[in-house]
Amino acid sequence: MTKRPHLGDLILQKYEGILHTGFEHLERFELIDQLEKPVLDFIFTGTKKKILEVYEFLSGYPYAFTIRTKKGFDLWSLPDRGVRNAYVFISRFPKIIQFIQKYEYEIPADLWGVIFGYPLPEVHQFTYDWDTWNENQKRRERKN
């Protein structure tokens, strides 16, 4: 039996030299189809030409995605010179990508955990300020 490569394998084969993060996600990219990880992300470095090349490459697959640089989401207005980091989010759900584009800087840590598909016990650790909660519990015990 032959195993058809998934998008994560193809990205790693083609762009591994410019990637900074996301290796684990890309190696396990098939999880995007199993709903364990509704959004996958990675960061790479490149010129405007390389960023647009990655954009065109990802456009050939049936996933919603967005690429952002420090200058925003309009990749075509980037200066031709200079190297910059590009942040990529890929999902089977276009509405999640639209949500990330609109609210990326307002999304709290626990919601990022849900979006990235971390196990709920791990996400739960980011939901509360445990030190404050523990301090309040101690105060209640002292009063009783």
C-alpha positions as CSV (number, residue, x, y, z in Angstrom):
1,M,0.0,0.0,0.0
2,T,1.2,3.5,-0.8
3,K,0.6,6.3,1.6
4,R,-0.3,9.6,-0.1
5,P,1.6,12.5,1.5
6,H,-0.5,14.9,3.4
7,L,-0.1,18.7,3.3
8,G,2.1,18.8,6.3
9,D,4.6,16.4,4.7
10,L,4.6,18.5,1.5
11,I,5.2,21.7,3.4
12,L,8.1,20.2,5.4
13,Q,9.6,18.8,2.2
14,K,9.4,22.0,0.3
15,Y,9.9,24.7,3.1
16,E,11.7,23.0,6.0
17,G,14.7,25.2,5.7
18,I,12.7,28.4,6.3
19,L,10.4,27.1,9.1
20,H,10.9,28.3,12.7
21,T,8.0,26.6,14.5
22,G,5.2,24.2,13.8
23,F,7.3,21.1,12.9
24,E,5.3,18.8,15.3
25,H,2.0,20.1,13.9
26,L,3.0,19.7,10.3
27,E,4.3,16.1,11.0
28,R,0.9,15.2,12.4
29,F,-1.1,17.3,9.9
30,E,-3.6,14.6,9.4
31,L,-5.0,15.5,12.8
32,I,-6.6,18.5,11.1
33,D,-9.0,16.0,9.5
34,Q,-9.7,14.2,12.8
35,L,-10.9,17.3,14.6
36,E,-8.3,16.8,17.3
37,K,-6.6,20.0,16.1
38,P,-9.0,22.3,14.3
39,V,-6.2,24.9,13.6
40,L,-2.6,24.2,12.8
41,D,0.0,27.0,12.8
42,F,3.6,27.5,11.8
43,I,6.1,30.4,11.4
44,F,8.5,30.8,8.5
45,T,10.9,33.5,7.3
46,G,11.1,34.8,3.8
47,T,11.1,37.6,1.4
48,K,7.9,38.9,-0.2
49,K,8.5,36.6,-3.1
50,K,8.8,33.5,-0.8
51,I,5.8,34.5,1.3
52,L,3.7,34.8,-1.8
53,E,5.1,31.5,-3.1
54,V,3.9,29.8,0.2
55,Y,0.5,31.5,-0.2
56,E,0.1,30.2,-3.8
57,F,1.2,26.7,-2.6
58,L,-1.4,26.6,0.2
59,S,-4.1,28.0,-2.2
60,G,-3.9,24.7,-4.1
61,Y,-5.3,22.7,-1.2
62,P,-8.9,22.6,0.2
63,Y,-8.1,24.3,3.5
64,A,-8.8,27.8,4.8
65,F,-5.7,29.6,5.8
66,T,-4.2,33.0,6.5
67,I,-0.7,34.4,6.5
68,R,0.2,37.4,8.5
69,T,3.4,39.4,8.9
70,K,4.1,42.3,11.3
71,K,2.7,44.6,8.6
72,G,-0.7,42.7,8.5
73,F,-2.5,40.4,6.2
74,D,-2.0,42.3,3.0
75,L,0.9,40.3,1.6
76,W,0.9,42.0,-1.8
77,S,1.7,45.4,-0.3
78,L,4.9,44.2,1.4
79,P,8.1,45.8,0.3
80,D,10.0,43.7,-2.2
81,R,13.2,44.0,-0.2
82,G,13.7,42.6,3.3
83,V,13.1,39.4,5.1
84,R,10.3,39.0,7.6
85,N,8.5,36.4,9.7
86,A,5.2,35.1,8.4
87,Y,2.6,33.5,10.7
88,V,0.4,30.9,9.1
89,F,-2.9,29.5,10.4
90,I,-4.6,26.6,8.6
91,S,-8.0,25.0,9.2
92,R,-10.8,23.1,7.6
93,F,-13.1,25.7,9.0
94,P,-13.1,29.0,7.2
95,K,-15.0,30.8,10.0
96,I,-12.3,30.0,12.5
97,I,-9.7,31.5,10.2
98,Q,-11.9,34.6,9.8
99,F,-12.2,34.8,13.6
100,I,-8.4,34.6,14.1
101,Q,-7.9,37.3,11.5
102,K,-10.3,39.6,13.2
103,Y,-9.6,38.9,16.8
104,E,-6.1,37.4,17.0
105,Y,-4.7,39.9,19.5
106,E,-7.8,39.6,21.8
107,I,-7.9,35.8,22.0
108,P,-7.0,34.7,25.5
109,A,-4.6,31.8,26.2
110,D,-7.3,29.3,27.1
111,L,-9.2,29.9,23.9
112,W,-6.0,29.5,21.9
113,G,-5.6,26.1,23.6
114,V,-9.1,25.1,22.4
115,I,-8.5,26.5,18.9
116,F,-5.2,24.6,18.6
117,G,-6.9,21.4,20.0
118,Y,-4.9,20.8,23.2
119,P,-6.4,18.3,25.6
120,L,-9.0,20.0,27.8
121,P,-7.0,19.2,31.1
122,E,-4.1,21.2,29.6
123,V,-6.4,24.1,28.4
124,H,-8.0,24.2,31.8
125,Q,-4.7,25.1,33.4
126,F,-4.8,28.4,31.5
127,T,-8.4,29.2,32.3
128,Y,-8.0,30.4,35.8
129,D,-5.5,32.3,37.8
130,W,-4.8,29.5,40.1
131,D,-2.8,31.5,42.6
132,T,-5.6,34.0,43.1
133,W,-8.1,31.2,43.4
134,N,-5.9,29.4,46.0
135,E,-5.5,32.6,48.0
136,N,-9.3,33.2,48.1
137,Q,-9.8,29.6,49.2
138,K,-7.3,30.1,52.1
139,R,-9.1,33.2,53.1
140,R,-12.5,31.4,53.2
141,E,-11.0,28.6,55.3
142,R,-9.6,31.1,57.8
143,K,-13.0,32.8,58.1
144,N,-14.7,29.5,58.9
